[in-house]
Amino acid sequence: MVSLADLDVAVAHWGIDSPGGAEAVAVALADALDCDRVYTLGVPDAGTREAYPDVEFYDVLEDVALEPLRRVQADLDRVFEYALWEDVDWREYGPPDVLVTSGATTRAVITPEETLHLNYCHSPARTLYDRYHDRTSDLPSLLTRPVLRYLRTRDAAVDARVDGYLANSEVIARRLWKFHDRDAEVLYPPVAVEALTALDRERGERYLHLGRLDREKGVPEVVDAFEHLDHPIDFVGPRGDVSDDTLDRIDRASNMRNLGFVSVDEKHRLLAESRAVVFNGVAEDFGIVPVEAIAAGSACLARDEGFPSLFVDGEVGLRHDGSVRGVREAVERFEADPFDAERSRADPFSEDAFETQLAETVTSRYAAFVERFGR
């Protein structure tokens, strides 16, 4: 019987440039597998280091040949990432019995033959697959299509290097089967369910939007909707790719506030005291925010796409179509009969559930690997 304590496990994440959801999962993987280091490309920003002070983010570029050139390549977004990861020699780091990679380009690693490679998939690269047409529909993005075709070929070529997949939701398991013909075990990302359910629920007057201010988070539509509503809303999260005009409209509106990045404790307080949470992410892979809202007892007005569409129902919130009118009508429906979410529905997404399933999966798959091939 293999135990986690018997194994040398390593965790690698494709790049740390801000403390987002994928980064939180990478750190959670390391914590659950008793790893004090996460291998990554480049040096994390100050915000990430501050958010995760107990984890060492080790820059693998320090150990590759032609380091100055490789750092230039690493700055060119995803174009060279497959090559950078496959040039990492894992024999220099152990080698590990099990390598758990997080993200799409880390799948390119070439591990020693005695190392089991598991990938935690947040999503197959969306610009290469399910969002390809949406993200390349106008100039200048149309001109990137030849490069994306090359990257799609590259992405498909490295898939065989993964010995097994973990997917963050049933939506991602479906995408892996659709685009790579690979089965995956669903392992939900860990959410601080225990901490959130322990909070007293006091429904206030202000709605809450939580997450990066991105167009694909549906922020412009939410702003449009609340410009025509009398209800107040707070936006919490770092700026993404929304326009200056969208931010200006939030600042000018008497019923909207942009609070920016807040501490975990402040986020939890806002969730517990929100009137309801508005979530408008486009075809979200998982969507931690709706789960956090439900754990805090706040109803979630969620876009009827992606994973939130599979579990947000009348017991925990309302669904809408993501349009300005859809968001506005969801708020009006909620105001006609306000309610709190059934908090127990968030239990399957707890940190304990994540840690238990991950440990069982890693040990059982490694045991099967050794039984089949020997050590």
SERO-619524 format. One record per residue (C-alpha): residue number from 1; residue in three letters; x, y, z. Coordinates in Angstrom, 1 decimal, padded with zeros to 4 digits. Layout:
BEGIN
+-----+--------+--------+--------+--------+
! num ! residu !      u !      v !      w !
+-----+--------+--------+--------+--------+
! NUM !    Ala !      X !      Y !      Z !
...
+-----+--------+--------+--------+--------+
This chain:
BEGIN
+-----+--------+--------+--------+--------+
! num ! residu !      u !      v !      w !
+-----+--------+--------+--------+--------+
!   1 !    Met !  000.0 !  000.0 !  000.0 !
!   2 !    Val !  001.5 !  003.3 ! -001.1 !
!   3 !    Ser !  001.1 !  006.3 !  001.2 !
!   4 !    Leu !  001.7 !  010.0 !  000.3 !
!   5 !    Ala !  004.6 !  010.1 !  002.9 !
!   6 !    Asp !  006.4 !  007.4 !  000.8 !
!   7 !    Leu !  006.4 !  009.5 ! -002.3 !
!   8 !    Asp !  008.6 !  012.4 ! -003.6 !
!   9 !    Val !  006.0 !  014.7 ! -005.2 !
!  10 !    Ala !  006.7 !  017.9 ! -007.2 !
!  11 !    Val !  004.2 !  020.5 ! -008.4 !
!  12 !    Ala !  004.8 !  022.8 ! -011.4 !
!  13 !    His !  002.6 !  025.7 ! -012.6 !
!  14 !    Trp !  002.9 !  027.3 ! -016.0 !
!  15 !    Gly !  003.5 !  030.8 ! -014.8 !
!  16 !    Ile !  002.7 !  033.1 ! -011.8 !
!  17 !    Asp !  001.9 !  036.6 ! -012.9 !
!  18 !    Ser ! -000.9 !  037.5 ! -010.5 !
!  19 !    Pro ! -002.8 !  035.8 ! -007.6 !
!  20 !    Gly ! -005.7 !  034.4 ! -009.6 !
!  21 !    Gly ! -007.8 !  031.2 ! -009.3 !
!  22 !    Ala ! -005.3 !  028.9 ! -011.1 !
!  23 !    Glu ! -002.5 !  030.1 ! -008.9 !
!  24 !    Ala ! -004.6 !  029.5 ! -005.8 !
!  25 !    Val ! -005.2 !  025.9 ! -007.0 !
!  26 !    Ala ! -001.5 !  025.4 ! -007.7 !
!  27 !    Val ! -000.6 !  026.4 ! -004.2 !
!  28 !    Ala ! -003.4 !  024.2 ! -002.8 !
!  29 !    Leu ! -002.0 !  021.2 ! -004.8 !
!  30 !    Ala !  001.4 !  021.9 ! -003.2 !
!  31 !    Asp ! -000.1 !  022.2 !  000.3 !
!  32 !    Ala ! -002.1 !  019.1 !  000.0 !
!  33 !    Leu !  000.8 !  017.1 ! -001.3 !
!  34 !    Asp !  003.2 !  018.4 !  001.4 !
!  35 !    Cys !  005.4 !  020.3 ! -001.2 !
!  36 !    Asp !  007.0 !  023.5 !  000.0 !
!  37 !    Arg !  007.9 !  024.5 ! -003.5 !
!  38 !    Val !  006.0 !  025.2 ! -006.7 !
!  39 !    Tyr !  008.2 !  025.1 ! -009.9 !
!  40 !    Thr !  007.2 !  027.9 ! -012.4 !
!  41 !    Leu !  008.5 !  030.2 ! -015.1 !
!  42 !    Gly !  009.8 !  033.5 ! -014.0 !
!  43 !    Val !  009.5 !  035.3 ! -010.7 !
!  44 !    Pro !  006.1 !  036.0 ! -009.2 !
!  45 !    Asp !  005.0 !  039.6 ! -008.6 !
!  46 !    Ala !  004.9 !  041.1 ! -005.1 !
!  47 !    Gly !  001.2 !  040.5 ! -004.8 !
!  48 !    Thr !  001.5 !  036.8 ! -005.4 !
!  49 !    Arg !  004.4 !  036.4 ! -002.9 !
!  50 !    Glu !  002.4 !  038.4 ! -000.3 !
!  51 !    Ala ! -000.7 !  036.2 ! -000.9 !
!  52 !    Tyr !  001.2 !  033.0 ! -000.5 !
!  53 !    Pro !  004.1 !  033.7 !  001.9 !
!  54 !    Asp !  004.6 !  030.1 !  002.9 !
!  55 !    Val !  005.3 !  028.7 ! -000.6 !
!  56 !    Glu !  008.6 !  029.0 ! -002.5 !
!  57 !    Phe !  008.0 !  029.7 ! -006.2 !
!  58 !    Tyr !  011.1 !  028.3 ! -007.9 !
!  59 !    Asp !  012.0 !  029.8 ! -011.2 !
!  60 !    Val !  013.1 !  026.9 ! -013.5 !
!  61 !    Leu !  014.6 !  029.3 ! -015.9 !
!  62 !    Glu !  017.6 !  029.5 ! -013.6 !
!  63 !    Asp !  018.6 !  026.0 ! -014.5 !
!  64 !    Val !  018.1 !  025.9 ! -018.3 !
!  65 !    Ala !  020.8 !  026.5 ! -020.9 !
!  66 !    Leu !  021.0 !  030.0 ! -022.5 !
!  67 !    Glu !  019.2 !  031.5 ! -019.6 !
!  68 !    Pro !  019.2 !  035.2 ! -020.8 !
!  69 !    Leu !  017.7 !  034.1 ! -024.2 !
!  70 !    Arg !  015.1 !  031.9 ! -022.5 !
!  71 !    Arg !  014.0 !  034.8 ! -020.3 !
!  72 !    Val !  013.3 !  036.9 ! -023.4 !
!  73 !    Gln !  011.3 !  034.0 ! -024.8 !
!  74 !    Ala !  009.4 !  033.6 ! -021.6 !
!  75 !    Asp !  008.2 !  037.2 ! -021.9 !
!  76 !    Leu !  006.6 !  036.4 ! -025.3 !
!  77 !    Asp !  003.4 !  035.0 ! -023.7 !
!  78 !    Arg !  002.7 !  031.3 ! -024.6 !
!  79 !    Val !  004.6 !  031.1 ! -027.9 !
!  80 !    Phe !  007.8 !  029.6 ! -026.4 !
!  81 !    Glu !  006.4 !  028.0 ! -023.2 !
!  82 !    Tyr !  006.1 !  024.5 ! -024.6 !
!  83 !    Ala !  009.8 !  024.6 ! -025.5 !
!  84 !    Leu !  010.8 !  026.1 ! -022.2 !
!  85 !    Trp !  009.0 !  023.4 ! -020.2 !
!  86 !    Glu !  010.3 !  020.5 ! -022.2 !
!  87 !    Asp !  013.9 !  021.8 ! -021.7 !
!  88 !    Val !  013.6 !  021.5 ! -017.9 !
!  89 !    Asp !  015.6 !  018.4 ! -016.8 !
!  90 !    Trp !  013.7 !  016.9 ! -013.9 !
!  91 !    Arg !  016.6 !  014.7 ! -013.0 !
!  92 !    Glu !  018.1 !  017.8 ! -011.4 !
!  93 !    Tyr !  015.2 !  017.9 ! -009.0 !
!  94 !    Gly !  015.2 !  014.4 ! -007.7 !
!  95 !    Pro !  013.7 !  013.1 ! -009.9 !
!  96 !    Pro !  010.2 !  013.1 ! -008.3 !
!  97 !    Asp !  008.1 !  009.9 ! -008.1 !
!  98 !    Val !  005.1 !  012.0 ! -009.2 !
!  99 !    Leu !  005.0 !  015.3 ! -011.0 !
! 100 !    Val !  001.7 !  017.2 ! -010.9 !
! 101 !    Thr !  001.6 !  019.9 ! -013.5 !
! 102 !    Ser ! -000.9 !  022.7 ! -013.5 !
! 103 !    Gly ! -001.8 !  024.5 ! -016.7 !
! 104 !    Ala ! -001.7 !  023.7 ! -020.4 !
! 105 !    Thr !  002.0 !  024.4 ! -021.4 !
! 106 !    Thr !  003.5 !  022.5 ! -018.4 !
! 107 !    Arg !  002.2 !  019.3 ! -020.1 !
! 108 !    Ala !  005.2 !  019.6 ! -022.4 !
! 109 !    Val !  007.6 !  018.4 ! -019.7 !
! 110 !    Ile !  009.7 !  015.4 ! -020.6 !
! 111 !    Thr !  009.8 !  013.4 ! -017.3 !
! 112 !    Pro !  012.2 !  010.5 ! -016.5 !
! 113 !    Glu !  010.5 !  007.3 ! -017.4 !
! 114 !    Glu !  010.1 !  006.3 ! -013.7 !
! 115 !    Thr !  008.1 !  009.5 ! -012.9 !
! 116 !    Leu !  004.3 !  009.5 ! -013.1 !
! 117 !    His !  003.0 !  012.7 ! -014.7 !
! 118 !    Leu ! -000.4 !  013.9 ! -013.7 !
! 119 !    Asn ! -001.9 !  017.2 ! -015.1 !
! 120 !    Tyr ! -004.5 !  019.3 ! -013.3 !
! 121 !    Cys ! -006.4 !  020.9 ! -016.2 !
! 122 !    His ! -008.1 !  024.2 ! -015.6 !
! 123 !    Ser ! -009.0 !  024.1 ! -019.3 !
! 124 !    Pro ! -007.5 !  023.1 ! -022.6 !
! 125 !    Ala ! -006.1 !  026.3 ! -024.1 !
! 126 !    Arg ! -009.2 !  028.3 ! -024.8 !
! 127 !    Thr ! -007.8 !  030.5 ! -027.6 !
! 128 !    Leu ! -006.8 !  027.3 ! -029.4 !
! 129 !    Tyr ! -010.1 !  025.5 ! -029.0 !
! 130 !    Asp ! -013.5 !  026.5 ! -027.6 !
! 131 !    Arg ! -012.9 !  030.3 ! -027.8 !
! 132 !    Tyr ! -010.8 !  030.3 ! -031.0 !
! 133 !    His ! -013.4 !  031.9 ! -033.3 !
! 134 !    Asp ! -014.5 !  034.5 ! -030.6 !
! 135 !    Arg ! -011.0 !  035.7 ! -029.9 !
! 136 !    Thr ! -009.8 !  035.9 ! -033.5 !
! 137 !    Ser ! -012.9 !  037.3 ! -035.2 !
! 138 !    Asp ! -011.5 !  040.8 ! -036.1 !
! 139 !    Leu ! -008.3 !  042.7 ! -036.9 !
! 140 !    Pro ! -005.7 !  042.5 ! -035.7 !
! 141 !    Ser ! -006.5 !  039.2 ! -033.9 !
! 142 !    Leu ! -007.3 !  037.6 ! -037.3 !
! 143 !    Leu ! -003.6 !  037.9 ! -038.1 !
! 144 !    Thr ! -002.7 !  035.6 ! -035.2 !
! 145 !    Arg ! -004.5 !  032.6 ! -036.7 !
! 146 !    Pro ! -001.4 !  031.1 ! -038.4 !
! 147 !    Val !  000.5 !  031.3 ! -035.1 !
! 148 !    Leu ! -002.4 !  029.7 ! -033.2 !
! 149 !    Arg ! -002.6 !  026.9 ! -035.8 !
! 150 !    Tyr !  001.0 !  026.1 ! -035.1 !
! 151 !    Leu !  000.4 !  026.3 ! -031.3 !
! 152 !    Arg ! -002.6 !  024.0 ! -031.6 !
! 153 !    Thr ! -000.4 !  021.4 ! -033.4 !
! 154 !    Arg !  002.2 !  021.8 ! -030.7 !
! 155 !    Asp ! -000.4 !  021.5 ! -028.0 !
! 156 !    Ala ! -001.7 !  018.2 ! -029.5 !
! 157 !    Ala !  001.9 !  016.8 ! -029.8 !
! 158 !    Val !  002.6 !  017.2 ! -026.1 !
! 159 !    Asp ! -000.6 !  015.6 ! -024.9 !
! 160 !    Ala !  000.8 !  012.1 ! -024.9 !
! 161 !    Arg !  003.4 !  013.1 ! -022.3 !
! 162 !    Val !  000.6 !  013.3 ! -019.7 !
! 163 !    Asp !  000.0 !  010.0 ! -017.9 !
! 164 !    Gly ! -003.3 !  011.1 ! -016.4 !
! 165 !    Tyr ! -005.6 !  014.1 ! -016.1 !
! 166 !    Leu ! -007.5 !  015.7 ! -013.3 !
! 167 !    Ala ! -010.1 !  018.2 ! -014.4 !
! 168 !    Asn ! -011.5 !  021.0 ! -012.3 !
! 169 !    Ser ! -015.1 !  020.3 ! -013.4 !
! 170 !    Glu ! -017.3 !  018.2 ! -015.6 !
! 171 !    Val ! -017.1 !  021.0 ! -018.2 !
! 172 !    Ile ! -013.4 !  020.6 ! -018.4 !
! 173 !    Ala ! -013.6 !  016.8 ! -018.5 !
! 174 !    Arg ! -015.9 !  017.2 ! -021.5 !
! 175 !    Arg ! -013.4 !  019.6 ! -023.2 !
! 176 !    Leu ! -010.5 !  017.2 ! -022.6 !
! 177 !    Trp ! -012.5 !  014.4 ! -024.2 !
! 178 !    Lys ! -013.7 !  016.6 ! -027.1 !
! 179 !    Phe ! -010.4 !  018.2 ! -028.0 !
! 180 !    His ! -007.8 !  015.6 ! -026.8 !
! 181 !    Asp ! -009.8 !  012.3 ! -026.6 !
! 182 !    Arg ! -008.7 !  011.9 ! -023.0 !
! 183 !    Asp ! -010.6 !  010.8 ! -019.9 !
! 184 !    Ala ! -010.2 !  012.8 ! -016.7 !
! 185 !    Glu ! -011.1 !  012.5 ! -013.1 !
! 186 !    Val ! -013.0 !  015.5 ! -011.8 !
! 187 !    Leu ! -011.4 !  017.1 ! -008.8 !
! 188 !    Tyr ! -013.1 !  020.4 ! -007.8 !
! 189 !    Pro ! -010.8 !  023.2 ! -006.8 !
! 190 !    Pro ! -010.7 !  023.8 ! -003.0 !
! 191 !    Val ! -012.9 !  026.6 ! -001.6 !
! 192 !    Ala ! -012.8 !  027.9 !  001.9 !
! 193 !    Val ! -016.2 !  026.5 !  002.6 !
! 194 !    Glu ! -015.7 !  026.0 !  006.3 !
! 195 !    Ala ! -014.6 !  029.5 !  006.9 !
! 196 !    Leu ! -017.4 !  031.0 !  004.9 !
! 197 !    Thr ! -020.2 !  028.8 !  006.4 !
! 198 !    Ala ! -019.0 !  029.9 !  009.9 !
! 199 !    Leu ! -019.8 !  033.5 !  009.1 !
! 200 !    Asp ! -023.1 !  035.0 !  010.2 !
! 201 !    Arg ! -025.2 !  035.8 !  007.2 !
! 202 !    Glu ! -026.6 !  039.3 !  007.2 !
! 203 !    Arg ! -028.1 !  040.2 !  003.9 !
! 204 !    Gly ! -027.4 !  043.8 !  003.1 !
! 205 !    Glu ! -028.4 !  046.2 !  000.4 !
! 206 !    Arg ! -025.4 !  046.1 ! -001.9 !
! 207 !    Tyr ! -024.9 !  043.5 ! -004.7 !
! 208 !    Leu ! -021.4 !  042.2 ! -005.2 !
! 209 !    His ! -019.3 !  041.4 ! -008.3 !
! 210 !    Leu ! -016.2 !  039.4 ! -007.3 !
! 211 !    Gly ! -013.3 !  038.7 ! -009.7 !
! 212 !    Arg ! -010.9 !  040.3 ! -012.2 !
! 213 !    Leu ! -012.5 !  043.1 ! -014.2 !
! 214 !    Asp ! -012.3 !  041.4 ! -017.6 !
! 215 !    Arg ! -014.6 !  041.4 ! -020.7 !
! 216 !    Glu ! -014.9 !  037.6 ! -020.5 !
! 217 !    Lys ! -016.1 !  038.0 ! -016.9 !
! 218 !    Gly ! -019.0 !  039.9 ! -018.5 !
! 219 !    Val ! -018.2 !  043.1 ! -016.5 !
! 220 !    Pro ! -019.3 !  045.6 ! -019.2 !
! 221 !    Glu ! -022.8 !  044.0 ! -019.3 !
! 222 !    Val ! -023.0 !  044.1 ! -015.5 !
! 223 !    Val ! -022.1 !  047.8 ! -015.5 !
! 224 !    Asp ! -024.6 !  048.5 ! -018.3 !
! 225 !    Ala ! -027.3 !  046.7 ! -016.3 !
! 226 !    Phe ! -026.8 !  048.5 ! -013.0 !
! 227 !    Glu ! -026.7 !  051.9 ! -014.8 !
! 228 !    His ! -030.4 !  051.2 ! -015.3 !
! 229 !    Leu ! -031.1 !  049.9 ! -011.8 !
! 230 !    Asp ! -031.6 !  051.6 ! -008.5 !
! 231 !    His ! -029.7 !  049.0 ! -006.6 !
! 232 !    Pro ! -026.0 !  049.5 ! -005.5 !
! 233 !    Ile ! -023.2 !  047.1 ! -006.4 !
! 234 !    Asp ! -019.6 !  046.8 ! -005.4 !
! 235 !    Phe ! -016.9 !  045.5 ! -007.8 !
! 236 !    Val ! -014.0 !  043.6 ! -006.0 !
! 237 !    Gly ! -010.9 !  042.4 ! -007.8 !
! 238 !    Pro ! -007.9 !  043.6 ! -009.9 !
! 239 !    Arg ! -008.3 !  045.3 ! -013.2 !
! 240 !    Gly ! -008.2 !  043.1 ! -016.3 !
! 241 !    Asp ! -008.9 !  044.0 ! -019.9 !
! 242 !    Val ! -012.0 !  046.2 ! -019.5 !
! 243 !    Ser ! -011.8 !  049.6 ! -021.1 !
! 244 !    Asp ! -011.0 !  052.9 ! -019.4 !
! 245 !    Asp ! -014.6 !  053.9 ! -020.3 !
! 246 !    Thr ! -016.0 !  051.0 ! -018.3 !
! 247 !    Leu ! -014.0 !  052.0 ! -015.3 !
! 248 !    Asp ! -015.0 !  055.6 ! -015.7 !
! 249 !    Arg ! -018.7 !  054.6 ! -015.8 !
! 250 !    Ile ! -018.3 !  052.7 ! -012.5 !
! 251 !    Asp ! -016.5 !  055.7 ! -010.9 !
! 252 !    Arg ! -019.2 !  058.2 ! -012.1 !
! 253 !    Ala ! -022.2 !  056.1 ! -011.1 !
! 254 !    Ser ! -023.7 !  056.9 ! -007.7 !
! 255 !    Asn ! -024.7 !  053.2 ! -007.2 !
! 256 !    Met ! -021.4 !  051.6 ! -008.1 !
! 257 !    Arg ! -018.1 !  051.3 ! -006.3 !
! 258 !    Asn ! -014.8 !  049.8 ! -007.5 !
! 259 !    Leu ! -013.1 !  048.5 ! -004.4 !
! 260 !    Gly ! -010.1 !  046.8 ! -006.2 !
! 261 !    Phe ! -008.2 !  044.0 ! -004.5 !
! 262 !    Val ! -009.2 !  043.3 ! -000.9 !
! 263 !    Ser ! -007.9 !  041.0 !  001.8 !
! 264 !    Val ! -009.4 !  037.5 !  002.2 !
! 265 !    Asp ! -011.1 !  038.5 !  005.4 !
! 266 !    Glu ! -012.6 !  041.6 !  003.8 !
! 267 !    Lys ! -013.8 !  039.5 !  000.8 !
! 268 !    His ! -015.5 !  037.0 !  003.2 !
! 269 !    Arg ! -017.2 !  039.9 !  005.0 !
! 270 !    Leu ! -018.5 !  041.4 !  001.7 !
! 271 !    Leu ! -019.8 !  038.0 !  000.6 !
! 272 !    Ala ! -021.6 !  037.4 !  003.9 !
! 273 !    Glu ! -023.2 !  040.9 !  003.9 !
! 274 !    Ser ! -024.0 !  041.1 !  000.2 !
! 275 !    Arg ! -027.5 !  041.3 ! -001.0 !
! 276 !    Ala ! -026.6 !  038.8 ! -003.7 !
! 277 !    Val ! -023.6 !  038.0 ! -005.9 !
! 278 !    Val ! -023.7 !  038.8 ! -009.6 !
! 279 !    Phe ! -021.6 !  036.4 ! -011.7 !
! 280 !    Asn ! -021.4 !  036.8 ! -015.5 !
! 281 !    Gly ! -018.3 !  034.8 ! -016.6 !
! 282 !    Val ! -018.4 !  033.5 ! -020.2 !
! 283 !    Ala ! -018.6 !  029.7 ! -020.3 !
! 284 !    Glu ! -016.6 !  029.4 ! -017.0 !
! 285 !    Asp ! -014.4 !  026.4 ! -016.5 !
! 286 !    Phe ! -015.4 !  026.1 ! -012.9 !
! 287 !    Gly ! -016.1 !  029.5 ! -011.2 !
! 288 !    Ile ! -015.1 !  029.6 ! -007.6 !
! 289 !    Val ! -017.1 !  032.8 ! -007.0 !
! 290 !    Pro ! -020.5 !  031.2 ! -007.1 !
! 291 !    Val ! -019.4 !  028.5 ! -004.7 !
! 292 !    Glu ! -018.0 !  031.1 ! -002.3 !
! 293 !    Ala ! -021.2 !  033.0 ! -002.5 !
! 294 !    Ile ! -023.3 !  029.9 ! -001.7 !
! 295 !    Ala ! -021.0 !  029.0 !  001.2 !
! 296 !    Ala ! -021.5 !  032.5 !  002.6 !
! 297 !    Gly ! -025.2 !  032.1 !  002.2 !
! 298 !    Ser ! -025.5 !  034.7 ! -000.5 !
! 299 !    Ala ! -027.7 !  033.9 ! -003.5 !
! 300 !    Cys ! -025.8 !  033.9 ! -006.8 !
! 301 !    Leu ! -027.2 !  035.4 ! -010.0 !
! 302 !    Ala ! -025.1 !  033.3 ! -012.4 !
! 303 !    Arg ! -024.8 !  033.3 ! -016.2 !
! 304 !    Asp ! -026.4 !  030.2 ! -017.6 !
! 305 !    Glu ! -023.1 !  028.9 ! -019.2 !
! 306 !    Gly ! -020.2 !  026.7 ! -018.2 !
! 307 !    Phe ! -020.0 !  024.9 ! -014.8 !
! 308 !    Pro ! -022.2 !  027.4 ! -012.9 !
! 309 !    Ser ! -025.1 !  026.4 ! -015.1 !
! 310 !    Leu ! -024.8 !  022.9 ! -013.7 !
! 311 !    Phe ! -025.3 !  023.6 ! -010.1 !
! 312 !    Val ! -026.9 !  027.1 ! -009.6 !
! 313 !    Asp ! -030.6 !  026.5 ! -009.3 !
! 314 !    Gly ! -033.5 !  028.0 ! -007.4 !
! 315 !    Glu ! -032.2 !  026.7 ! -004.1 !
! 316 !    Val ! -029.0 !  028.8 ! -004.3 !
! 317 !    Gly ! -029.6 !  031.5 ! -006.9 !
! 318 !    Leu ! -031.0 !  032.4 ! -010.3 !
! 319 !    Arg ! -029.6 !  032.1 ! -013.8 !
! 320 !    His ! -029.5 !  034.6 ! -016.6 !
! 321 !    Asp ! -028.3 !  034.7 ! -020.2 !
! 322 !    Gly ! -025.4 !  037.1 ! -019.7 !
! 323 !    Ser ! -026.8 !  040.0 ! -021.6 !
! 324 !    Val ! -027.5 !  043.5 ! -020.2 !
! 325 !    Arg ! -031.2 !  042.7 ! -020.2 !
! 326 !    Gly ! -030.7 !  039.3 ! -018.7 !
! 327 !    Val ! -028.6 !  040.6 ! -015.8 !
! 328 !    Arg ! -031.2 !  043.4 ! -015.1 !
! 329 !    Glu ! -034.1 !  041.0 ! -015.2 !
! 330 !    Ala ! -032.3 !  038.5 ! -012.9 !
! 331 !    Val ! -031.9 !  041.3 ! -010.3 !
! 332 !    Glu ! -035.6 !  042.3 ! -010.7 !
! 333 !    Arg ! -036.7 !  038.7 ! -010.3 !
! 334 !    Phe ! -034.5 !  038.4 ! -007.1 !
! 335 !    Glu ! -035.9 !  041.7 ! -005.7 !
! 336 !    Ala ! -039.4 !  040.3 ! -006.2 !
! 337 !    Asp ! -038.6 !  037.5 ! -003.7 !
! 338 !    Pro ! -035.2 !  037.8 ! -002.1 !
! 339 !    Phe ! -033.7 !  034.7 ! -000.5 !
! 340 !    Asp ! -030.5 !  033.3 !  000.9 !
! 341 !    Ala ! -028.6 !  030.3 ! -000.6 !
! 342 !    Glu ! -028.8 !  026.8 !  001.0 !
! 343 !    Arg ! -025.2 !  026.8 !  002.3 !
! 344 !    Ser ! -024.8 !  023.0 !  002.5 !
! 345 !    Arg ! -024.8 !  022.8 ! -001.3 !
! 346 !    Ala ! -021.2 !  024.1 ! -001.1 !
! 347 !    Asp ! -019.9 !  021.2 !  000.9 !
! 348 !    Pro ! -018.6 !  019.1 ! -002.0 !
! 349 !    Phe ! -016.2 !  021.9 ! -002.8 !
! 350 !    Ser ! -014.5 !  022.1 !  000.6 !
! 351 !    Glu ! -010.7 !  022.1 !  001.2 !
! 352 !    Asp ! -011.0 !  018.8 !  003.1 !
! 353 !    Ala ! -012.8 !  017.1 !  000.2 !
! 354 !    Phe ! -010.1 !  018.3 ! -002.2 !
! 355 !    Glu ! -007.2 !  017.2 ! -000.1 !
! 356 !    Thr ! -008.7 !  013.7 !  000.6 !
! 357 !    Gln ! -009.5 !  013.0 ! -003.0 !
! 358 !    Leu ! -006.1 !  014.3 ! -004.3 !
! 359 !    Ala ! -004.1 !  012.1 ! -001.9 !
! 360 !    Glu ! -006.2 !  009.1 ! -002.8 !
! 361 !    Thr ! -005.8 !  009.7 ! -006.5 !
! 362 !    Val ! -002.0 !  010.3 ! -006.4 !
! 363 !    Thr ! -001.3 !  007.3 ! -004.3 !
! 364 !    Ser ! -003.6 !  004.9 ! -006.1 !
! 365 !    Arg ! -002.4 !  006.0 ! -009.6 !
! 366 !    Tyr !  001.3 !  005.7 ! -008.5 !
! 367 !    Ala !  000.6 !  002.2 ! -007.1 !
! 368 !    Ala ! -001.0 !  001.1 ! -010.4 !
! 369 !    Phe !  001.9 !  002.7 ! -012.3 !
! 370 !    Val !  004.5 !  000.7 ! -010.2 !
! 371 !    Glu !  002.4 ! -002.5 ! -010.4 !
! 372 !    Arg !  002.4 ! -002.3 ! -014.1 !
! 373 !    Phe !  005.9 ! -001.3 ! -014.9 !
! 374 !    Gly !  008.0 ! -001.7 ! -011.6 !
! 375 !    Arg !  010.1 !  001.0 ! -010.1 !
+-----+--------+--------+--------+--------+
